[in-house]
Amino acid sequence: MTGRVAIIDTGCANLRSLVNAVKRLGIDPTVTADAREIKSASRLFLPGVGTAAALMQMIEERHLADTIREIRQPVLGICLGMQALCAKSEETGGVDLLGVIAADVRLMQTGSLPLPHMGWNETFFDEDAFLFKGLKAGTYFYYVHSYAVKVGSYTIARSDYGEAFSAAVGQDNFYGVQFHPEKSGASGARLIANFLEAA
């Protein structure tokens, strides 16, 4: 891969694990909230933890919403960062998100299973999908979430926890994974490498 890798610093993410995961691939990422650095990067990560409302507030306060929407290079949202790419979340009474992926985020309907959905879970995908190159359908990734995106036309991977949900989504140059690849061992490292190496 040529060019610079940037991790967008929204102020609502634990960045250390992701920075270290990228460094283990021999790449030193830039952690930034600067619009110029974001626009000039060749690959971008959008991590996030916490609540959708807090994340969007931080994105707005840092004047990053339009910057992210206007990105034309590949972006990978992780966990809450994936959800932020969607249109709306029903969390905390309803939150408008970035709207670059035509999907909504809803509280998971898990029956008797507890929330949050926390731990390793099988993930199913087309093995030809570039993010999952070299991985087998049914690979386990690590999840921590209570809200999810239902399966739809934007879905490129799914998992099940009381109901089927989107484990990964994609639209245009924006991609997202509900799980944490940076905490998913060799399989997560492979996914990150696939994202960084894709043409």
ABEGO torsion letter per residue (X at the ends): XBEBBBBBBAGBBBAAAAAAAAAAAGBBBBBBABAAAAAABABBBBBBBEBAAAAAAAAAAAGAAAAAAABABBBBBBEAAAAAABABBABGGEBBBAGABBBBBBBBBAEABBOBBBEBBBBBBBAABAAABGBBBGBBBBBBBABBBBBBAABABBBBBGBBBBABBBBEABBBBABBAAAAEAAAAAAAAAAAABX
